């Protein structure tokens, strides 16, 4: 038994849910000396065996965190501005990102498409039809043609009560323009919408000194191939594997072990994920971020079942008590 006078502290490793007993060195040394003096030096074999087994247990539980930087799986509950503050301004435009930052969002979500001439732009859909006055696939247009499109009128027409002159003649921004505007003053949650844009993305992140900087970068995708390519180029960047479930979300242990080789977490649709799913992901050292969560009640529910953050069109809806668990 531990001595009643022993000072100790129980710590929890969130990666593996192992409880670690940290004992102050001088207390442990004193206890060990007294124990040996009573039991004899032959007991040292058992002590060294205990220490060896404890080290094996700790290392087995916390293995391979290279794919999961510490800031992804933490006690913080993060708010990710879904396409910017897209409830109040045209999605994926500079006004939407400005509002997201003003609201205190932890991350700006940026969906990436690539133009015909190889430029990365902030656009959710493969086509430009829904959010501009143009038509066709973004990848069939040069950047000059993309820049000639107007990306705010649709929002003004759909939400006249939110109309603002700042939304008139607004352009689709390039990723470089976003980095130039916000720099390391913002955190970026970037989605690769298709494989093949990873090298360009990493090049821009390096150019703007956003890799291993005070600015936090997370990259997500539904395409595991894209995430694996990024992991090879910059293994220190945390990656989120996206899933969209049509029924109750389920993940097998084998799938989670495979994910852990390159990913730091999972993104899944709210309403399909329960507490058991999240606990299982956490046991494998994977964070869980839910999309798209737009009411205060649903944000609270996401927090209650253990999610690590949410994507929302309303980034100002973070309840005060959600800052820390």
Helices and strands as residue ranges (DSSP letters): E 8-13, E 18-23, H 25-39, G 41-43, H 44-61, E 78-81, H 94-102, E 107-114, E 120-122, G 138-140, H 143-147, H 153-158, G 160-162, G 165-167, H 175-182, G 183-185, E 188-192, H 198-207, E 217-221, H 224-233, E 238-242, H 253-259, E 265-269, H 275-283, E 287-291, H 296-304, E 309-312, G 315-317, G 320-322
